[in-house]
Amino acid sequence: MRFEKLSNDKIRIILDLQDLEDNDIDYQSFMSNSSDSQKLFMEILDEAEEQIGFITKDYKLMIEALATIDGDFIITVTRSLPDFDIASVYKKRTIKAKRKSNKLTTDTIIYEFNNFDDIFDFVLLLKNLNISGLNAFTKDFALYTYKNNYYLVMDNIDKNFDAIKTFLCALTEFGKSINNSNLFKSRLNEYGTLLVKNNFYKALSKNLK
């Protein structure tokens, strides 16, 4: 486990699979909001305070979590003073966790990839994470190319998919979310080139060893 102080109010925490094994917690539990993952995170914050003096008590926290292709976990913690109204006062040692792009507000999401290597790295990470039942998340995967970039379009999403947080963390490691997804989808349909329809993961993963 390593700690990096990015600024006075922001740190980066890097963990590997051995850190999780040492604490008797697996990947899926760690990426969820289970009691074990909350307990481990509180211990990590205590360690951050001891090692680099990063105090979190009475602060509002924003947490961003990413899984890397090497199996490491990068957690960025940003602290800020709470608002001074009763509704926003945090109880002692309570964490408000926010992970970028992990809250879906639409049935269609689109992610942009800079190159095809990033897409294959994403598929490889999915394979290594052993996420099962992707067809339950959405059966409507489509891969487009448009203006030298690549776009993964996912329609009819099941927001209750068990591994949705893990999947989106992997996705944000290599891609960038597109705003106004429905409008951009129309542009892709009109001007983009469809490369893979529906069985995106199956079509690409069969080329991986």
Sequence and secondary structure as in RCSB ss.txt:
>XXXX:A:sequence
MRFEKLSNDKIRIILDLQDLEDNDIDYQSFMSNSSDSQKLFMEILDEAEEQIGFITKDYKLMIEALATIDGDFII
TVTRSLPDFDIASVYKKRTIKAKRKSNKLTTDTIIYEFNNFDDIFDFVLLLKNLNISGLNAFTKDFALYTYKNNY
YLVMDNIDKNFDAIKTFLCALTEFGKSINNSNLFKSRLNEYGTLLVKNNFYKALSKNLK
>XXXX:A:secstr
 EEEEEETTEEEEEE HHHHHHTT  HHHHHTT HHHHHHHHHHHHHHHHHH    TT EEEEEEEE TTS EEE
EEEEE   SSGGG   TT      TT S  SS EEEEESSHHHHHHHHHHHHHHT   HHHH SEEEEEEETTEE
EEEEES  TT TTHHHHHHHHHHH EE SSHHHHHHHHHHHSEEEEEE HHHHHHTT  
